[in-house]
Amino acid sequence: MALALPEAAQEPTWDIETLRVRGRIFAMGAPGGLAVTVKASPADQAELLAAEPEVFSSAPYVGRHGWVSVRLDRVDPEELRDLVVEAWRRTAPKRMLREFDAHDTP
């Protein structure tokens, strides 16, 4: 789903796969892993952790910046899609967002 977003690319880094837009990471996870990590704001992170602590947790190393670990076996697929798109939106250049939004508008 993430690779369908404009200019999204997968790149192996360390021992995980990172999802990037123009070289900037917006999501990551180990192949076959039980969780993925997505970029979020600290406020969104706090809200997710408070609402569903069995699904969401603060990501190791980058959690202090708002990143969220998401348990794949417990997250609603539509919510995961929304989180990935929002992470991409936080990372993509403004011009790309304008073009994306214009294309998605009926």
C-alpha angles and dihedrals in degrees: 000000000000094000090058089068117097113281092351112155135182118227130175111235126172103332095323140072116249126203113215143179114207090344097309119116119238101162139009144180145154116264107262090008126148095234144032128208122225133189113251139155119265089247093052090046092053091049094049094047092049094047100046115007090168089063105031134046138165109274119245114257096356100046091098086066093053101267114150131209112218123202105227094204092056107034123097106246092229091051090050090052090051091049092050093048091048091049089051090048090053089054106036121092116263094246090054090050091052091051091046092050092046091051094048094049112100 
